[in-house]
Amino acid sequence: MIGGGNAGISAAARFLRKGVSSVAVAEPQLVHTYRPLLSYVGGGQAALRTAERTQRSVTPKGCTWIQESAVAVDPEARMVTFASGRTCGYRDLVLGAGLVPDDDALPGIAEALHSPAVASNYLDHAEKTWDLVREMRSGRAVFTVPRAPVSCTGTTIKPLFLAAAHWKRAGRLGDIDITLIVDRAGLVDVPDLDDRLGRCLDDLNVEVLHRTSVTAVDPERNELTVTGPDGERLVPYDLLHLVPPFRGPTWLADSGLTDSDRHGVIDVDPGTFRHRTHPDVWAVGDGAGVDTDPSGGALRRQVKILVGNVLAARSGRSMDTYDGYTVAPVATDAHLLIAGEFDRSGEVTSSLPSFVDPLKPRRVAWAFDRYGLPQTYWNLILKGRV
Ligand SMILES: Cc1cc2nc3c(=O)[nH]c(=O)nc-3n(C[C@H](O)[C@H](O)[C@H](O)COP(=O)(O)OP(=O)(O)OC[C@H]3O[C@@H](n4cnc5c(N)ncnc54)[C@H](O)[C@@H]3O)c2cc1C
């Protein structure tokens, strides 16, 4: 396994449970983060430490932890090279190294983040998001949703709704103009969900710029350059929550495993997770090209199918197919959330009984997202039990 995030650890645990005796995870970080909680850190509802565990504590017993970065894969020789120069062979390789910010598409992301008015739950600055939201009294707050691929598109809009809920409670909403810049035709590109979210944004008087990409950030002037249907324009900000464009890991680009037409995601069969030209290579999670929006909710289903398929391929059995199930859990108010489950075709699906409106913002859905899912993650998902 390359990457010890949600994908790598839950897959490793599941392989061990299924009796695979030799499992290794390469992961350079010492701290493992449950990323969905970062939205609540940025919204002032959770402390960062509750989203973090040591990498050692989440690495399953019986799994070898290679504590360094992979720098190359040679799929012909079935060999991974690590930053120290050490190499490791494999029978099956699962890539779960996630996405990285695309500095070519938007230069200066790191510099912008270190400036006073810019934060991002998506770039390890969730505590700063909450600091800026709490301190803002008036002016323009700008939030961005990039083009695909991005981790869980729905949650890129969560910071806006949680910030607005705080400003409403503090009696400041009337003094703050909110702009949402969306590099897509819709929002999450699920028509029914977009419709519902659009109404929530209207209720808050949010200006939404669709089909608009951020092409430059000027942290000296607190100004964005954006390009949309009416050409290029400047958008000033007093607070910017930046979700930049992402891409697949650059180090994998030379391996022949990625798809440059889809911003460097790994070129697997979206149904089976098997690489299209190298059958011993597999990928799931944010960095895998599976033709659906990546998310932790999607991974719950993906990992189960992936592990079954690797074992099926080894013993010549037929493989299962992933239908693209994913989630876009969007908090629309401090304690209300739309669970937002959908499939590859953009059709809303639901784990709820059919008479229940799956797109209605609910307190119980928020409580499960905020309190129930973190426990499920640490105790069941990372242990390969669900
Ligand atoms: C702010 C935020 C909020 C979110 N909210 C939700 C939500 O509410 N619901 C939901 O379902 N999903 C949510 N998601 C999405 C969910 O967290 C991701 O889909 C999930 O974490 C993806 O897991 P992954 O293992 O594919 O990638 P990651 O979690 O990114 O893990 C990749 C791992 O690979 C490691 N790595 C990278 N390069 C290398 C290398 N060269 N060698 C070895 N290791 C490497 C990294 O250090 C990292 O640990 C959210 C994501 C973010 C960022």
The ligand as an SDF file (V2000), in Angstrom:
LIG
                    3D

 53 58  0  0  0  0  0  0  0  0999 V2000
  -11.2700   19.1920    4.7570 C   0  0  0  0  0  0  0  0  0  0  0  0
  -11.8260   17.8850    4.2860 C   0  0  0  0  0  0  0  0  0  0  0  0
  -13.0880   17.5020    4.6740 C   0  0  0  0  0  0  0  0  0  0  0  0
  -13.6220   16.2990    4.2450 C   0  0  0  0  0  0  0  0  0  0  0  0
  -14.8590   15.9430    4.6610 N   0  0  0  0  0  0  0  0  0  0  0  0
  -15.3860   14.7650    4.2830 C   0  0  0  0  0  0  0  0  0  0  0  0
  -16.6680   14.3510    4.7530 C   0  0  0  0  0  0  0  0  0  0  0  0
  -17.3260   15.0660    5.5140 O   0  0  0  0  0  0  0  0  0  0  0  0
  -17.1480   13.1420    4.3510 N   0  0  0  0  0  0  0  0  0  0  0  0
  -16.4460   12.3200    3.5140 C   0  0  0  0  0  0  0  0  0  0  0  0
  -16.9140   11.2380    3.1850 O   0  0  0  0  0  0  0  0  0  0  0  0
  -15.2220   12.6900    3.0480 N   0  0  0  0  0  0  0  0  0  0  0  0
  -14.6850   13.8700    3.4210 C   0  0  0  0  0  0  0  0  0  0  0  0
  -13.4430   14.2470    2.9800 N   0  0  0  0  0  0  0  0  0  0  0  0
  -12.7530   13.3590    2.0440 C   0  0  0  0  0  0  0  0  0  0  0  0
  -11.9910   12.2240    2.7290 C   0  0  0  0  0  0  0  0  0  0  0  0
  -11.3040   12.7020    3.8580 O   0  0  0  0  0  0  0  0  0  0  0  0
  -11.0270   11.6620    1.7140 C   0  0  0  0  0  0  0  0  0  0  0  0
  -11.7960   11.1570    0.6340 O   0  0  0  0  0  0  0  0  0  0  0  0
  -10.1370   10.5620    2.2590 C   0  0  0  0  0  0  0  0  0  0  0  0
   -9.3620   11.0370    3.3320 O   0  0  0  0  0  0  0  0  0  0  0  0
   -9.2380   10.0520    1.1610 C   0  0  0  0  0  0  0  0  0  0  0  0
   -8.3460    9.1380    1.6660 O   0  0  0  0  0  0  0  0  0  0  0  0
   -7.0490    8.7350    0.8360 P   0  0  0  0  0  0  0  0  0  0  0  0
   -6.3620    7.7080    1.6810 O   0  0  0  0  0  0  0  0  0  0  0  0
   -7.3930    8.4200   -0.5540 O   0  0  0  0  0  0  0  0  0  0  0  0
   -6.1810   10.0730    0.7660 O   0  0  0  0  0  0  0  0  0  0  0  0
   -5.4990   10.8800    1.9410 P   0  0  0  0  0  0  0  0  0  0  0  0
   -6.3710   10.9210    3.1330 O   0  0  0  0  0  0  0  0  0  0  0  0
   -5.0680   12.1670    1.3350 O   0  0  0  0  0  0  0  0  0  0  0  0
   -4.2120   10.0260    2.3090 O   0  0  0  0  0  0  0  0  0  0  0  0
   -3.1390    9.9050    1.4370 C   0  0  0  0  0  0  0  0  0  0  0  0
   -1.9270    9.5130    2.2570 C   0  0  0  0  0  0  0  0  0  0  0  0
   -0.8540    9.2050    1.3720 O   0  0  0  0  0  0  0  0  0  0  0  0
    0.3330    9.7180    1.9120 C   0  0  0  0  0  0  0  0  0  0  0  0
    1.2770    9.9130    0.8060 N   0  0  0  0  0  0  0  0  0  0  0  0
    1.2760   10.8950   -0.1250 C   0  0  0  0  0  0  0  0  0  0  0  0
    2.2960   10.7490   -0.9600 N   0  0  0  0  0  0  0  0  0  0  0  0
    2.9640    9.6420   -0.5500 C   0  0  0  0  0  0  0  0  0  0  0  0
    4.1330    8.9850   -1.0170 C   0  0  0  0  0  0  0  0  0  0  0  0
    4.8370    9.4620   -2.0630 N   0  0  0  0  0  0  0  0  0  0  0  0
    4.5590    7.8650   -0.3640 N   0  0  0  0  0  0  0  0  0  0  0  0
    3.8630    7.3750    0.6980 C   0  0  0  0  0  0  0  0  0  0  0  0
    2.7510    7.9820    1.1790 N   0  0  0  0  0  0  0  0  0  0  0  0
    2.3250    9.0960    0.5580 C   0  0  0  0  0  0  0  0  0  0  0  0
   -0.0800   11.0160    2.5670 C   0  0  0  0  0  0  0  0  0  0  0  0
    0.8520   11.4130    3.5600 O   0  0  0  0  0  0  0  0  0  0  0  0
   -1.4400   10.6430    3.1540 C   0  0  0  0  0  0  0  0  0  0  0  0
   -1.3450   10.1820    4.4870 O   0  0  0  0  0  0  0  0  0  0  0  0
  -12.8760   15.4500    3.3900 C   0  0  0  0  0  0  0  0  0  0  0  0
  -11.5930   15.8360    2.9860 C   0  0  0  0  0  0  0  0  0  0  0  0
  -11.0660   17.0370    3.4400 C   0  0  0  0  0  0  0  0  0  0  0  0
   -9.6840   17.4350    2.9860 C   0  0  0  0  0  0  0  0  0  0  0  0
  1  2  1  0
  2  3  1  0
  2 52  2  0
  3  4  2  0
  4  5  1  0
  4 50  1  0
  5  6  2  0
  6  7  1  0
  6 13  1  0
  7  8  2  0
  7  9  1  0
  9 10  1  0
 10 11  2  0
 10 12  1  0
 12 13  2  0
 13 14  1  0
 14 15  1  0
 14 50  1  0
 15 16  1  0
 16 17  1  0
 16 18  1  0
 18 19  1  0
 18 20  1  0
 20 21  1  0
 20 22  1  0
 22 23  1  0
 23 24  1  0
 24 25  2  0
 24 26  1  0
 24 27  1  0
 27 28  1  0
 28 29  2  0
 28 30  1  0
 28 31  1  0
 31 32  1  0
 32 33  1  0
 33 34  1  0
 33 48  1  0
 34 35  1  0
 35 36  1  0
 35 46  1  0
 36 37  1  0
 36 45  1  0
 37 38  2  0
 38 39  1  0
 39 40  1  0
 39 45  2  0
 40 41  1  0
 40 42  2  0
 42 43  1  0
 43 44  2  0
 44 45  1  0
 46 47  1  0
 46 48  1  0
 48 49  1  0
 50 51  2  0
 51 52  1  0
 52 53  1  0
M  END
$$$$
